[in-house]
Amino acid sequence: MNSRGVEYEVERVRLGRHVSRNAVRQLLTDHAEYGGWELTRLRRYRDGTRDVWIRRKIIRVVATV
């Protein structure tokens, strides 16, 4: 994903309907705190399942010789 010159790594996470709202919150908090991810989109379906899209910046290191 590329937005305004910044590149992102995007991951989609599918969560079943048995996962509580509190567990989803904790999962996303852990991803953000320890992995540098940010929430892009969360979609909840009628059957209770959730699709979560998270992203983080790709940092490129330019090697100088």
C-alpha positions in Angstrom: 0.0 0.0 0.0 1.4 3.4 -0.9 -0.1 6.7 0.3 1.6 10.0 -0.4 5.1 8.5 -0.7 4.8 6.4 2.4 4.7 2.7 2.1 2.7 0.5 4.4 2.6 -3.2 5.2 -1.1 -4.2 5.5 -2.4 -7.3 7.3 -6.0 -8.6 7.5 -7.0 -10.5 10.6 -10.2 -12.5 10.7 -11.8 -12.9 14.1 -14.5 -15.4 14.9 -17.8 -14.5 16.6 -16.7 -16.3 19.8 -14.0 -13.6 20.4 -15.2 -11.0 22.9 -15.1 -7.3 22.4 -12.6 -7.0 25.2 -10.3 -9.7 23.7 -10.4 -7.8 20.3 -9.4 -4.6 22.1 -6.6 -6.3 23.9 -5.3 -7.9 20.7 -5.3 -4.7 18.8 -3.7 -2.8 21.7 -0.9 -5.4 21.8 -0.3 -5.2 18.0 -0.1 -1.4 18.3 2.1 -1.2 21.3 4.6 -4.0 20.4 4.4 -4.2 16.7 3.9 -0.7 15.6 0.5 -1.5 13.9 -2.4 0.9 13.5 -6.0 0.2 12.9 -7.1 0.9 9.3 -10.5 -0.7 9.2 -12.7 -2.9 11.3 -15.8 -4.6 9.8 -18.3 -6.6 11.8 -20.7 -8.9 10.0 -24.1 -10.0 11.0 -22.9 -13.5 12.0 -20.6 -11.8 14.6 -17.3 -12.4 12.8 -14.9 -9.4 12.3 -12.4 -8.5 9.7 -9.7 -6.2 10.9 -7.2 -4.4 8.7 -4.1 -3.1 10.3 -1.0 -1.4 8.8 2.4 -0.2 9.7 5.0 1.9 7.9 7.8 0.2 6.0 11.0 1.9 6.9 13.6 1.6 4.3 17.3 2.0 5.2 19.4 3.4 2.4 22.9 2.0 2.5 25.7 4.5 1.7 29.0 3.3 0.5 
